[in-house]
């Protein structure tokens, strides 16, 4: 038997993680927002699979990029090298954007023009 608090915590988790995955599967792109820390970052990270990671030694500030595609749109993870090494997640990124990013000669330029501010974002807390 679960307590009311446990049920509430489960409900909160489902309300934050599963709608994002459902939107990605449906091909809906959420409105871009400021990149913020979210408690469900690791839960969503564990929920996605079928990932492709590319190391980016040629980039001065991006350490690696990774794309996980649970549906027509996927989740893009970007790990930056600067100061505090941060990992950011971008939701509902089309596969075509990932393909172009993976082969871009300048990852930073591509990121600034094609990803930043265009997709819902959260950073690892």
Wavefront OBJ file of the C-alpha trace (Angstrom):
o trace
v 0.000 0.000 0.000
v 1.418 3.353 -0.986
v 1.039 6.543 0.946
v -0.572 9.653 -0.481
v 2.862 11.319 -0.642
v 4.348 8.414 -2.646
v 1.399 8.545 -5.046
v 1.857 12.295 -5.405
v 5.599 11.905 -6.116
v 4.884 9.244 -8.734
v 2.259 11.453 -10.320
v 4.637 14.439 -10.431
v 7.342 12.289 -12.069
v 4.897 11.006 -14.695
v 3.618 14.535 -15.377
v 7.130 15.819 -16.128
v 8.900 12.919 -17.877
v 6.290 11.105 -19.916
v 4.694 14.090 -21.709
v 8.109 15.029 -23.102
v 8.630 11.506 -24.438
v 5.063 11.441 -25.812
v 5.652 14.750 -27.609
v 8.856 13.434 -29.170
v 7.150 10.240 -30.366
v 4.271 12.283 -31.821
v 6.741 14.560 -33.602
v 5.597 17.696 -31.765
v 8.263 20.277 -31.030
v 7.853 22.109 -27.714
v 8.404 25.864 -27.597
v 12.001 26.749 -26.820
v 12.644 28.091 -23.348
v 15.654 29.193 -21.380
v 17.986 26.344 -20.530
v 17.286 25.499 -16.896
v 18.133 22.751 -14.420
v 15.435 20.128 -13.922
v 15.176 17.377 -11.344
v 13.953 14.891 -13.963
v 17.051 15.233 -16.166
v 18.550 11.884 -15.160
v 15.185 10.121 -15.325
v 14.611 11.257 -18.897
v 18.229 10.439 -19.767
v 17.648 6.867 -18.562
v 14.314 6.613 -20.416
v 15.725 7.275 -23.888
v 17.721 4.766 -25.910
v 18.980 4.139 -29.437
v 21.668 6.800 -28.924
v 24.568 7.864 -31.127
v 27.482 9.760 -29.549
v 30.125 11.715 -31.440
v 33.263 13.027 -29.745
v 34.202 16.484 -31.017
v 37.946 16.956 -30.442
v 38.049 19.626 -33.186
v 35.655 21.863 -31.228
v 37.056 24.354 -28.751
v 34.031 24.264 -26.442
v 31.877 21.199 -27.231
v 33.284 17.944 -25.818
v 30.707 15.591 -27.342
v 27.227 15.452 -28.844
v 24.753 12.606 -28.496
v 21.372 11.987 -30.130
v 18.732 9.553 -28.872
v 15.763 8.923 -31.144
v 12.691 7.346 -29.524
v 10.516 8.559 -32.433
v 10.606 10.958 -35.413
v 12.175 13.586 -33.172
v 14.828 12.837 -30.616
v 16.745 14.170 -27.643
v 20.066 15.892 -28.212
v 22.663 15.964 -25.434
v 25.556 18.420 -25.669
v 28.521 18.324 -23.266
v 30.517 21.553 -23.151
v 34.158 21.872 -22.106
v 34.108 25.399 -20.673
v 34.677 26.102 -16.967
v 32.183 23.818 -15.302
v 31.779 20.974 -17.743
v 28.022 21.000 -18.331
v 25.694 18.647 -20.116
v 22.548 20.100 -21.682
v 19.521 18.321 -23.119
v 17.493 19.628 -26.067
v 14.067 18.056 -26.641
v 12.228 17.150 -29.868
v 15.191 17.685 -32.188
v 14.514 16.377 -35.725
v 16.833 13.668 -37.061
v 17.806 15.948 -39.959
v 19.099 18.587 -37.526
v 21.155 15.891 -35.770
v 22.607 14.651 -39.073
v 23.609 18.181 -40.065
v 25.099 18.857 -36.613
v 27.120 15.631 -36.646
v 28.865 16.574 -39.919
v 29.119 20.347 -39.381
v 32.671 21.654 -39.738
v 32.076 24.095 -36.868
v 29.999 22.522 -34.106
v 29.842 25.788 -32.154
v 28.628 27.831 -35.119
v 26.018 25.202 -36.022
v 24.872 25.008 -32.391
v 24.472 28.787 -32.114
v 22.557 29.130 -35.398
v 20.464 25.941 -35.524
v 19.936 24.652 -31.966
v 20.313 27.339 -29.313
v 16.948 28.967 -28.602
v 15.038 26.699 -31.016
v 14.425 23.671 -28.796
v 13.259 23.185 -25.213
v 16.381 22.864 -23.114
v 17.472 21.770 -19.659
v 20.895 21.328 -18.132
v 22.107 18.635 -15.817
v 21.726 19.875 -12.229
l 1 2 3 4 5 6 7 8 9 10 11 12 13 14 15 16 17 18 19 20 21 22 23 24 25 26 27 28 29 30 31 32 33 34 35 36 37 38 39 40 41 42 43 44 45 46 47 48 49 50 51 52 53 54 55 56 57 58 59 60 61 62 63 64 65 66 67 68 69 70 71 72 73 74 75 76 77 78 79 80 81 82 83 84 85 86 87 88 89 90 91 92 93 94 95 96 97 98 99 100 101 102 103 104 105 106 107 108 109 110 111 112 113 114 115 116 117 118 119 120 121 122 123 124 125
